[in-house]
Amino acid sequence: MIAELHGVQKRFKGKRVLEDINLTINENEIVGIVGGNGSGKTTILRLLAGLMYADRGDVIVHGKKIKKGQFPGNIGLLIETPRFIERLSGYENLQMLAKLKGEIGEAEIRSTMEKFKLDPHLKDAVKTYSLGMNQRLGLVQVFMEKPKLLLLDEPTNALDEDSKKRFEEMIFEARQQGAGIALVSHNKEEIKRLCDRVYMLEEGVLKEVQPV
């Protein structure tokens, strides 16, 4: 098991968002989460990433409970619109992020960029990128270090069909290599096609559903 939510509750301004949530994400598995806007899907990903904390219950990643001030490592995270330093190029942004962790070199960055049809030699600043290019750059950031846990929120937003196919190839490759993946999407057909297990989040309650 790579990640687990056990009896998790979360409220915002007294409003229940998550109620007694239990969820496991295993190695070699893609878990899909569907639900309406504002249902709390992204909140689950934020809890797993250590970006917010549960009011009750345990959030466990890589065998350790997440406590306030702790951010679990070995995670690839894409939540909402990817953000980068706008004055730098895509490659310069990724190079800077890679240097902070010191886990991969330039070859891995370039290779992953090319898989998503982004030119590592392009000098244009990120602020000039289209929405699709920015989303692809965010996916490169997620996949380039081959993390054990991937947390993906609407990852195919603004992607053309070719980029969507490449994303599917990459997510299946990550699963085959032992990663656990949580995928949030409004696209039920996409969820059905990609995921091993699927959950519906409604009124704060998470239930496994088959089919979607």
C-alpha angles and dihedrals in degrees: 000000000000101000139007141184112202121188092334121179127183132178133181117205089341094309117124112238101160125022123190094330118190118184136152128196115197134193115276091021139116114204118194126207121195132178144125126294110289093014093126102259094130090045089063090055092047091052091051091049094050092243091124135009136236121249088217136003134036132291110198124187124176089354096304131103113241112237130186112288093022125113117191115231131223093051131134109207132190114170123165116322113355112243126210139165099282099210093056127076121251092257093048090053093051092044091054092049092048092051091055090061098030093210103116138032137221094277093062092047093050093045094052092046091053091051087061092043096251116141111232089202094056108118097194114123117250089243088072094054122113119238090259093051091048091051092049090050089053090052091050088055090052097049105032097083095043095232122199093229124043121191110191126182113191091329096177096056111134093003122135120229094265092052091048090055091049090050090053091051091050096047092050090048090051091051091049089052091056104267124145113221134196112197123191117191141151088213105094094186090055091049092048092049098046108032134084093199129018130203131193118214113203130159090349095306122115117208131175110240133194118215107017 
